[in-house]
Amino acid sequence: MSLLVRKIDRGKWMQAATHNVGEVSADAITNDLKTTSNRLSVWEITSSDDIDQAVLAMVAAGQHLEAIDVVALDPQRIAACGIDCLSTEGMTPVDYLRNTHRELPQLSYSKLGAIAQEILDNVRNDGVQRRTKMDLREILRNAIIEGKLEPDRLDESLRAKLGV
């Protein structure tokens, strides 16, 4: 069963999750569910065992090396909310992962709310995975060692933080 991975800030979702409040903070919505052209970017993996592949795709495209939280959403539950999932080329320097990028298009207020509810359900059920700075460094270094990622394709500041 495939999963759709999205980076979030778990702390922004905790108040609603721990107090059983249906209200998710505006910061969680505006920061973690920021859309472009009414589309939300996610990375598809085949199973929860592959979550570090999505993490690699996201982190390798960035400039910083900071701990992240990721959530894996069930595409069937997303589709049941009337949300399509389109395959689009991802913006990552990890070539073999570019075709795992997906977009959730034509999002509206209610569809974004449905995605927020899916994330909130994951937060409540310990479905958020954290990768520390050290984890990310190891994921990136292993990808370089295994020949999956060319270090010169990383942002200069990220290369400096990795020492490559």
PAZAPA-4460 file (N, C-alpha, C; in steps of 0.05 Angstrom, whole numbers, plus 32768, in hexadecimal, padded with zeros to 4 digits):
% residues 164
    n_x    n_y    n_z   ca_x   ca_y   ca_z    c_x    c_y    c_z   seq   type   mol
   8011   7FE8   8000   8000   8000   8000   8012   8019   8000     1      M     A
   800D   802B   7FEE   801D   8043   7FED   8014   8057   8002     2      S     A
   8026   806A   8007   8021   8080   801A   802A   809A   800E     3      L     A
   801E   80B0   8017   8026   80CA   800E   8033   80D9   8025     4      L     A
   804C   80E1   8022   805C   80ED   8038   805D   810B   8035     5      V     A
   8059   8119   804B   8059   8136   804D   8068   813E   8066     6      R     A
   8079   8152   8063   8087   815E   807A   8074   8170   8089     7      K     A
   8075   816D   80A4   8064   817E   80B5   8074   8187   80CD     8      I     A
   8069   8199   80DC   8074   81A1   80F6   8061   8196   810B     9      D     A
   8068   817F   8117   8057   8170   8129   804D   8182   8140    10      R     A
   805E   8193   814A   8057   81A5   8160   803F   81B7   815A    11      G     A
   803C   81BF   8141   8025   81D0   813A   800B   81C1   813A    12      K     A
   800B   81A7   8139   7FF3   8196   8139   7FEC   818B   8154    13      W     A
   7FFF   818D   8167   7FFB   817F   8181   7FE4   818A   8192    14      M     A
   7FDF   81A4   8192   7FCA   81AE   81A3   7FAF   81A2   819B    15      Q     A
   7FA9   81A1   8182   7F90   8195   8179   7F90   8177   817E    16      A     A
   7FA7   816A   817B   7FA8   814D   817E   7FA6   8145   819B    17      A     A
   7FB3   8153   81AD   7FB3   814B   81C9   7F99   8153   81D8    18      T     A
   7F8C   8167   81D0   7F75   8171   81DE   7F5B   8168   81D0    19      H     A
   7F5E   8157   81BC   7F46   814D   81AD   7F36   8164   81A2    20      N     A
   7F43   8179   819A   7F36   8190   818F   7F35   818D   8171    21      V     A
   7F1F   8194   8165   7F1D   8192   8148   7F2B   81A9   813A    22      G     A
   7F32   81BE   8149   7F3F   81D5   813D   7F5D   81D2   813B    23      E     A
   7F67   81D2   8122   7F83   81D2   811D   7F8C   81EF   811B    24      V     A
   7FA4   81F5   8126   7FAD   8210   8125   7FB2   821A   8108    25      S     A
   7FAE   8233   8104   7FB3   823F   80EA   7FD0   823C   80E2    26      A     A
   7FE3   823D   80F5   7FFF   8239   80EE   8004   821D   80E2    27      D     A
   7FF7   8209   80ED   7FFA   81EE   80E2   7FF0   81ED   80C6    28      A     A
   7FD9   81F9   80C1   7FCD   81F8   80A6   7FDF   8208   8093    29      I     A
   7FE5   8221   809A   7FF4   8233   8087   8011   822A   8083    30      T     A
   801D   821F   8097   8039   8216   8094   803C   81FB   8087    31      N     A
   802C   81E8   8091   8030   81CC   8089   801F   81C4   8070    32      D     A
   800B   81D4   806A   7FF9   81CE   8054   7FFA   81E5   803F    33      L     A
   8011   81F1   803D   8014   8207   802A   8012   81FC   800E    34      K     A
   8001   8208   7FFE   7FFC   81FE   7FE3   8008   8212   7FCF    35      T     A
   800C   8209   7FB7   8014   8219   7FA0   8001   8212   7F8A    36      T     A
   7FF3   8226   7F7F   7FDE   8221   7F6B   7FCA   820C   7F74    37      S     A
   7FC2   820E   7F8D   7FAF   81FB   7F99   7FB7   81DE   7F98    38      N     A
   7FD2   81DA   7F99   7FDD   81BF   7F99   7FEF   81BB   7FB1    39      R     A
   7FEF   81A3   7FBC   8000   819C   7FD2   8013   8186   7FC9    40      L     A
   802C   818A   7FD0   8041   8178   7FC8   8045   8161   7FDD    41      S     A
   8047   8148   7FD4   804C   8131   7FE5   805F   811E   7FD6    42      V     A
   8069   810B   7FE4   807B   80F7   7FD8   806E   80DC   7FDD    43      W     A
   806D   80CB   7FC9   8060   80B1   7FCC   8075   809B   7FD1    44      E     A
   806F   808B   7FE4   8081   8074   7FEB   806F   805B   7FEA    45      I     A
   807C   8044   7FE7   806D   802B   7FE4   8064   8020   7FFF    46      T     A
   8074   8025   8014   806D   801C   802F   807A   802E   8044    47      S     A
   8072   802B   805D   807E   803B   8072   809C   8036   8076    48      S     A
   80A5   801F   806C   80C2   8019   806D   80D2   802C   805B    49      D     A
   80C5   8038   8048   80D3   804A   8035   80D2   8067   803C    50      D     A
   80CA   806E   8053   80C6   808A   805A   80DF   809B   8057    51      I     A
   80F6   808E   805C   810F   809D   8059   8115   80A5   803C    52      D     A
   8109   8097   8029   810C   809F   800D   80FE   80BA   8009    53      Q     A
   80E6   80BD   8013   80D8   80D7   8011   80E7   80ED   8020    54      A     A
   80F2   80E6   8037   8102   80F9   8047   811B   8101   8037    55      V     A
   8128   80EF   802A   813F   80F5   801A   8137   8108   8003    56      L     A
   8121   8103   7FF6   8119   8114   7FE0   8114   8131   7FEA    57      A     A
   8108   8134   8001   8102   814E   800B   811B   815C   8015    58      M     A
   812B   814F   8025   8142   815B   8032   8157   8162   801E    59      V     A
   815C   8151   800A   8170   8156   7FF6   8169   816F   7FE5    60      A     A
   8150   8176   7FE4   8148   818D   7FD5   814A   81A7   7FE5    61      A     A
   8150   81A5   7FFE   8151   81BD   800F   816C   81C9   8013    62      G     A
   816D   81DD   8024   8185   81EB   802A   818E   81E7   8047    63      Q     A
   817C   81DC   8057   8182   81D9   8074   8182   81BC   807D    64      H     A
   818E   81B8   8093   818F   819D   809F   8184   81A0   80BC    65      L     A
   816A   819E   80BD   815C   81A1   80D7   8149   8189   80DA    66      E     A
   8144   8181   80F2   8132   816B   80F8   8117   8170   80EA    67      A     A
   810A   815B   80E0   80F0   815E   80D4   80DD   8148   80DE    68      I     A
   80C4   814F   80DC   80AE   813B   80E2   80A0   8136   80C8    69      D     A
   809A   811D   80C3   808C   8115   80AB   8074   8104   80B2    70      V     A
   805F   8106   80A2   8047   80F7   80A5   8042   80E8   808B    71      V     A
   8039   80CF   808E   8032   80BF   8076   8014   80BC   8075    72      A     A
   8008   80C6   8060   7FEB   80C6   805C   7FE2   80AF   804A    73      L     A
   7FCB   80A5   8050   7FC0   808F   8040   7FB3   809B   8027    74      D     A
   7FBD   8094   800F   7FB1   80A0   7FF7   7F94   8098   7FF2    75      P     A
   7F8C   8082   7FFC   7F70   807A   7FF9   7F5D   808C   800A    76      Q     A
   7F66   8093   8021   7F57   80A5   8032   7F56   80C1   8026    77      R     A
   7F6C   80C9   801A   7F6D   80E3   800C   7F5A   80E3   7FF4    78      I     A
   7F5B   80CE   7FE5   7F49   80CB   7FCD   7F2C   80CB   7FD6    79      A     A
   7F26   80BE   7FEC   7F0A   80BD   7FF6   7EFF   80D9   7FFD    80      A     A
   7F11   80EC   8000   7F09   8108   8006   7F06   8118   7FEC    81      C     A
   7F08   810A   7FD5   7F05   8117   7FBB   7F1E   8125   7FB2    82      G     A
   7F35   811D   7FBC   7F4E   812A   7FB5   7F5D   8118   7FA2    83      I     A
   7F65   8123   7F8B   7F74   8114   7F78   7F92   8114   7F80    84      D     A
   7FA1   8102   7F74   7FBD   8100   7F79   7FCB   80FD   7F5E    85      C     A
   7FDA   8111   7F56   7FE7   8111   7F3C   8005   810C   7F3E    86      L     A
   800F   80FD   7F2B   802C   80F9   7F2A   8039   8111   7F1C    87      S     A
   804C   811D   7F29   805B   8134   7F1D   8078   8130   7F24    88      T     A
   8089   813C   7F14   80A6   8139   7F19   80AD   814A   7F31    89      E     A
   80BB   813D   7F44   80C3   814A   7F5D   80DC   815A   7F59    90      G     A
   80DE   816F   7F69   80F6   8180   7F69   8109   8177   7F7F    91      M     A
   8119   8164   7F78   812D   8159   7F8A   8146   8151   7F7A    92      T     A
   815D   8154   7F85   8175   814B   7F77   8179   812D   7F76    93      P     A
   8167   811E   7F82   8169   8101   7F83   8158   80F7   7F6B    94      V     A
   8166   80F2   7F55   8158   80EC   7F3B   8144   80D5   7F3D    95      D     A
   814B   80BF   7F4A   8139   80A8   7F4A   8120   80AD   7F5B    96      Y     A
   811F   80C2   7F6B   8108   80C8   7F7B   80F5   80DD   7F6E    97      L     A
   80FE   80EA   7F59   80EE   80FF   7F4D   80D2   80F4   7F44    98      R     A
   80D1   80DC   7F3B   80B7   80D1   7F32   80A5   80C7   7F49    99      N     A
   80AE   80CB   7F62   809D   80C3   7F78   808E   80DC   7F83   100      T     A
   8092   80F2   7F77   8084   810B   7F80   8067   810A   7F76   101      H     A
   8055   8114   7F87   8039   8116   7F81   802F   8131   7F89   102      R     A
   801A   813A   7F7C   800C   8152   7F84   7FEF   814C   7F88   103      E     A
   7FE4   8159   7F9D   7FC7   8157   7FA2   7FBC   8171   7F97   104      L     A
   7FAE   8170   7F80   7FA6   8188   7F72   7F8A   8191   7F78   105      P     A
   7F83   81A9   7F6F   7F69   81B5   7F71   7F5E   81B4   7F8E   106      Q     A
   7F70   81BC   7FA0   7F68   81BC   7FBC   7F57   81D5   7FC2   107      L     A
   7F45   81D0   7FD4   7F32   81E5   7FDD   7F34   81E6   7FFB   108      S     A
   7F25   81F8   8007   7F24   81FA   8024   7F1C   81DF   8031   109      Y     A
   7F07   81D2   8026   7EFD   81B9   8032   7F11   81A2   802D   110      S     A
   7F1D   81A1   8016   7F30   818C   8010   7F4A   818F   8021   111      K     A
   7F52   81A8   8025   7F69   81AD   8036   7F63   81A5   8053   112      L     A
   7F4A   81AA   805B   7F41   81A1   8076   7F41   8183   8079   113      G     A
   7F3A   8175   8063   7F3B   8158   8064   7F57   814D   8068   114      A     A
   7F6A   815A   805A   7F86   8153   805D   7F90   8159   8079   115      I     A
   7F88   8170   8083   7F8F   8178   809F   7F85   8163   80B2   116      A     A
   7F6D   8159   80AE   7F61   8144   80C0   7F72   812B   80BE   117      Q     A
   7F7B   8123   80A6   7F8B   810B   80A3   7FA6   810F   80B3   118      E     A
   7FB1   8126   80B1   7FCA   812B   80C0   7FC5   812A   80DE   119      I     A
   7FAF   8137   80E6   7FA8   8137   8103   7FA4   811A   810D   120      L     A
   7F97   810A   80FD   7F93   80EE   8105   7FAE   80E0   8108   121      D     A
   7FC1   80E5   80F6   7FDB   80D9   80F9   7FEA   80E3   8112   122      N     A
   7FE7   80FD   8118   7FF4   8108   812F   7FE9   80FA   8148   123      V     A
   7FCF   80F8   8149   7FC1   80EB   8160   7FC9   80CE   8164   124      R     A
   7FCF   80C0   814E   7FD5   80A4   814E   7FF2   809D   814C   125      N     A
   8003   80B0   8153   8020   80AD   8152   802A   80A6   8136   126      D     A
   801D   80B1   8122   8024   80AC   8106   8038   80C0   80FA   127      G     A
   8045   80D0   810B   8058   80E4   8102   8074   80D9   8109   128      V     A
   8085   80DA   80F5   80A1   80D1   80F9   80B4   80E8   80F9   129      Q     A
   80C6   80E9   810C   80DA   80FF   810E   80F4   80F4   8104   130      R     A
   8102   8105   80F5   811D   80FF   80EC   812E   8116   80F7   131      R     A
   8141   810F   8108   8153   8123   8114   8167   812D   8100   132      T     A
   8175   8141   8108   818B   814C   80F7   819F   8136   80F1   133      K     A
   81A6   8126   8105   81B9   8110   8101   81AD   80FB   80EE   134      M     A
   8194   80F5   80F0   8187   80E2   80DE   8189   80EC   80C1   135      D     A
   8183   8106   80BD   8183   8111   80A3   819F   8111   8097   136      L     A
   81B3   8117   80A8   81CF   8116   809E   81D5   80FA   8095   137      R     A
   81CD   80E6   80A4   81D2   80CA   809D   81C4   80C2   8083   138      E     A
   81AB   80CA   8080   819B   80C4   8068   81A9   80D0   8050   139      I     A
   81B1   80E9   8052   81BF   80F6   803B   81DA   80E9   8035   140      L     A
   81EA   80E4   804A   8204   80D8   8046   8202   80BC   803A   141      R     A
   81EF   80AC   8043   81EB   8092   8038   81E3   8093   801B   142      N     A
   81D2   80A6   8014   81CA   80A9   7FF8   81E3   80B0   7FE6   143      A     A
   81F4   80C1   7FF1   820D   80C8   7FE2   821F   80B0   7FE0   144      I     A
   8224   80A2   7FF5   8235   808A   7FF5   822B   8075   7FE2   145      I     A
   8210   8071   7FE1   8204   805D   7FD0   8201   8066   7FB3   146      E     A
   820A   807E   7FAD   8209   8089   7F92   81ED   8091   7F89   147      G     A
   81DB   8095   7F9C   81C0   809E   7F95   81BD   80BC   7F93   148      K     A
   81D1   80CA   7F9D   81D0   80E7   7F9F   81EC   80F2   7F9A   149      L     A
   81EF   8104   7F87   8208   8112   7F81   820A   812A   7F94   150      E     A
   821F   812B   7FA4   8222   8141   7FB8   8221   815D   7FAB   151      P     A
   822C   815F   7F93   822D   817A   7F86   8211   8183   7F7D   152      D     A
   81FD   8172   7F7F   81E1   817A   7F78   81D3   8185   7F91   153      R     A
   81DF   8183   7FA8   81D3   818F   7FC0   81D9   81AC   7FC2   154      L     A
   81C8   81BB   7FD0   81CD   81D7   7FD5   81E8   81DA   7FE4   155      D     A
   81F6   81EF   7FDE   8211   81F3   7FE9   8211   81F3   8008   156      E     A
   81FD   8200   8014   81FC   8200   8031   81F6   81E5   803D   157      S     A
   81E7   81D4   802F   81E2   81B9   8038   81FB   81A8   8035   158      L     A
   820A   81AC   801F   8223   819D   801C   8236   81A4   8033   159      R     A
   8237   81BE   803A   824A   81C6   804F   8242   81B9   806A   160      A     A
   8228   81B7   806F   821F   81AB   8088   8225   818D   8089   161      K     A
   8226   8181   8071   822D   8164   806F   824A   815F   806E   162      L     A
   8259   8174   8068   8276   8171   8065   827E   8162   804C   163      G     A
   826F   8166   8037   8276   8158   801D   827C   816D   8008   164      V     A
***
